[in-house]
Amino acid sequence: MAYVIAEPCIATCDTACASVCPVDCIRGPIPVDEIARIPAALRGSQLPRLQLYIDPEICICCGACQPVCPVDAIFEEQDLPESQRHYREVNARFFR
C-alpha cells in the first residue's frame, strides 16, 4: 500500500513531505524546489489548484511524509476518508 496526498494539499503545497522522502517519490506539476521557493503565505494565491502527488509505484510506505505534513493531507491508501478516496487514482494518474 502506498501513501496518498489528498485534498488538503491543494493550494498549500508544503514541501516538507518531499524533503523527508527517502525515495524521492513526491512530485508536483512544477518542480518541488520551485514550489519551496514560493513563500507559504503566497502559495494559496499563486498555486490555487496545485497539489503534490505520491508515485504509488515508487513509494516504499515508510511513513516519513505523513507526520511532517502541516495540513494532514497524507494518508495510507486504506485510511483515506471516504470523501477523498478518489485521490488514490488522482495521485496514480499524475504519474502515467
Residue frames as qw, qx, qy, qz and C-alpha x, y, z in Angstrom:
[[0.000, 0.887, 0.462, 0.000, 0.00, 0.00, 0.00],
 [0.408, 0.309, -0.004, 0.859, 1.29, 3.44, -0.92],
 [0.080, -0.545, -0.401, 0.732, 0.64, 6.74, 0.74],
 [0.223, 0.646, 0.556, 0.472, -1.67, 9.24, -0.99],
 [0.105, -0.178, -0.177, 0.962, -1.80, 13.02, -0.92],
 [0.066, 0.639, 0.762, 0.078, -5.40, 14.25, -0.75],
 [0.081, 0.836, 0.390, 0.377, -7.43, 17.47, -0.95],
 [0.406, -0.872, -0.106, 0.252, -5.94, 19.42, 1.98],
 [0.606, -0.229, 0.303, 0.699, -2.72, 19.83, -0.03],
 [0.352, 0.661, 0.447, 0.489, -4.42, 21.85, -2.76],
 [0.056, 0.889, 0.034, 0.453, -3.10, 25.44, -2.71],
 [0.626, -0.752, 0.202, 0.041, -0.92, 24.58, 0.30],
 [0.805, 0.498, -0.240, 0.217, 1.81, 22.54, -1.37],
 [0.431, -0.790, 0.432, -0.057, 4.00, 22.43, 1.70],
 [0.708, 0.504, -0.495, -0.012, 7.15, 20.66, 0.54],
 [0.398, -0.575, 0.652, -0.294, 8.24, 19.23, 3.90],
 [0.915, 0.044, 0.359, -0.177, 6.97, 15.82, 2.79],
 [0.777, 0.600, -0.148, 0.122, 9.19, 15.83, -0.29],
 [0.055, 0.792, -0.533, 0.293, 12.19, 16.85, 1.82],
 [0.520, -0.421, 0.686, -0.286, 11.92, 13.77, 4.04],
 [0.934, 0.251, 0.078, -0.241, 11.02, 11.19, 1.38],
 [0.528, -0.512, 0.616, 0.281, 13.93, 8.71, 1.13],
 [0.570, 0.184, 0.713, 0.364, 12.98, 7.56, -2.39],
 [0.029, 0.317, -0.231, -0.920, 12.03, 10.92, -3.92],
 [0.107, 0.362, 0.882, 0.282, 8.53, 9.82, -4.91],
 [0.054, 0.779, 0.485, -0.393, 6.72, 13.11, -4.20],
 [0.304, 0.117, 0.407, 0.853, 6.28, 15.46, -7.14],
 [0.240, 0.670, 0.377, -0.592, 4.19, 18.37, -8.28],
 [0.609, 0.707, 0.340, 0.121, 3.19, 19.83, -11.64],
 [0.284, 0.863, -0.316, 0.273, 6.12, 22.21, -11.21],
 [0.634, 0.199, -0.621, 0.415, 9.39, 21.12, -9.56],
 [0.615, -0.651, -0.421, 0.144, 9.19, 20.82, -5.79],
 [0.526, -0.241, -0.122, 0.807, 12.22, 23.08, -5.33],
 [0.020, 0.348, 0.279, 0.895, 10.40, 25.85, -7.25],
 [0.502, -0.654, -0.472, -0.313, 7.34, 25.42, -5.03],
 [0.668, -0.462, -0.350, 0.467, 9.55, 25.59, -1.94],
 [0.356, 0.040, 0.009, 0.934, 10.89, 28.99, -3.03],
 [0.247, -0.568, -0.354, -0.701, 7.37, 30.48, -3.02],
 [0.124, -0.217, 0.601, -0.759, 6.60, 31.86, 0.46],
 [0.034, -0.296, -0.945, 0.133, 4.00, 29.70, 2.20],
 [0.172, 0.548, 0.431, -0.696, 1.70, 32.71, 2.65],
 [0.331, 0.503, -0.303, -0.738, 1.59, 33.24, -1.13],
 [0.096, -0.070, 0.957, 0.266, 1.09, 29.64, -2.25],
 [0.319, 0.510, 0.737, -0.308, -2.70, 29.80, -1.94],
 [0.356, 0.795, 0.084, -0.484, -2.89, 32.69, -4.38],
 [0.163, 0.646, -0.616, -0.421, -0.06, 31.64, -6.68],
 [0.150, 0.132, -0.965, -0.169, -0.85, 27.91, -6.71],
 [0.560, -0.072, 0.252, -0.786, -4.63, 27.90, -6.25],
 [0.916, 0.102, -0.067, -0.382, -5.22, 24.47, -7.79],
 [0.515, 0.491, -0.690, 0.131, -1.85, 22.83, -7.34],
 [0.813, -0.487, 0.253, -0.194, -1.11, 19.92, -5.08],
 [0.001, 0.549, -0.833, -0.072, 1.71, 17.44, -4.63],
 [0.920, 0.084, -0.176, -0.340, 1.42, 13.75, -5.53],
 [0.488, -0.475, 0.732, -0.011, 2.98, 10.49, -4.38],
 [0.549, 0.367, -0.653, -0.370, 4.05, 7.99, -7.03],
 [0.862, -0.256, 0.260, -0.351, 2.44, 4.70, -5.92],
 [0.922, 0.306, -0.212, 0.110, 4.99, 2.69, -7.91],
 [0.453, 0.509, -0.469, 0.562, 7.95, 4.21, -6.05],
 [0.470, -0.615, 0.266, -0.574, 6.52, 4.82, -2.56],
 [0.469, 0.156, -0.842, 0.214, 8.01, 2.35, -0.07],
 [0.611, -0.609, -0.393, -0.318, 5.36, 3.09, 2.58],
 [0.507, 0.080, -0.542, 0.665, 7.91, 4.26, 5.13],
 [0.318, -0.795, -0.515, 0.032, 5.52, 6.88, 6.51],
 [0.465, -0.203, -0.117, 0.853, 8.17, 9.62, 6.82],
 [0.028, 0.327, 0.331, 0.885, 5.99, 12.09, 4.90],
 [0.372, -0.634, -0.629, -0.253, 2.82, 11.80, 6.95],
 [0.476, -0.660, -0.400, 0.421, 3.88, 13.38, 10.27],
 [0.334, -0.260, 0.081, 0.902, 5.56, 16.40, 8.63],
 [0.021, 0.488, 0.576, 0.656, 2.51, 17.43, 6.58],
 [0.001, 0.055, 0.407, -0.912, 1.14, 20.57, 8.28],
 [0.536, 0.042, -0.070, -0.840, -2.35, 20.14, 6.82],
 [0.544, -0.029, 0.804, -0.239, -2.78, 16.39, 7.37],
 [0.639, 0.500, -0.199, -0.549, -3.16, 15.72, 3.63],
 [0.374, 0.404, -0.827, -0.117, -1.23, 12.42, 3.54],
 [0.808, -0.173, 0.338, -0.451, -2.92, 9.10, 4.20],
 [0.266, -0.154, 0.933, 0.185, -2.15, 5.44, 3.81],
 [0.290, -0.062, -0.665, -0.685, -4.31, 4.19, 0.95],
 [0.380, -0.389, -0.837, -0.054, -6.57, 2.16, 3.21],
 [0.246, -0.501, -0.530, 0.638, -7.03, 5.09, 5.61],
 [0.008, 0.159, 0.291, 0.943, -8.26, 7.66, 3.09],
 [0.358, 0.307, 0.508, -0.720, -11.51, 9.25, 4.23],
 [0.500, 0.464, 0.730, 0.045, -14.45, 8.10, 2.12],
 [0.303, 0.904, 0.191, -0.232, -14.88, 11.56, 0.59],
 [0.055, 0.841, -0.462, -0.276, -11.25, 11.56, -0.57],
 [0.788, -0.088, 0.596, 0.125, -10.76, 8.01, -1.82],
 [0.691, 0.695, 0.176, 0.089, -10.67, 9.24, -5.41],
 [0.020, -0.914, 0.400, 0.067, -7.29, 10.85, -4.64],
 [0.723, -0.240, 0.618, 0.195, -5.74, 7.38, -4.86],
 [0.667, 0.502, 0.464, 0.296, -6.46, 7.50, -8.60],
 [0.156, 0.987, -0.023, 0.027, -5.62, 11.21, -8.84],
 [0.390, -0.737, 0.516, 0.194, -2.11, 10.51, -7.49],
 [0.697, -0.006, 0.662, 0.277, -1.58, 7.45, -9.71],
 [0.547, 0.738, 0.368, 0.143, -2.87, 9.24, -12.83],
 [0.034, -0.961, 0.208, 0.181, -0.40, 12.12, -12.32],
 [0.388, -0.562, 0.678, 0.272, 2.47, 9.68, -12.91],
 [0.735, 0.317, 0.589, 0.109, 1.06, 7.98, -16.01]]
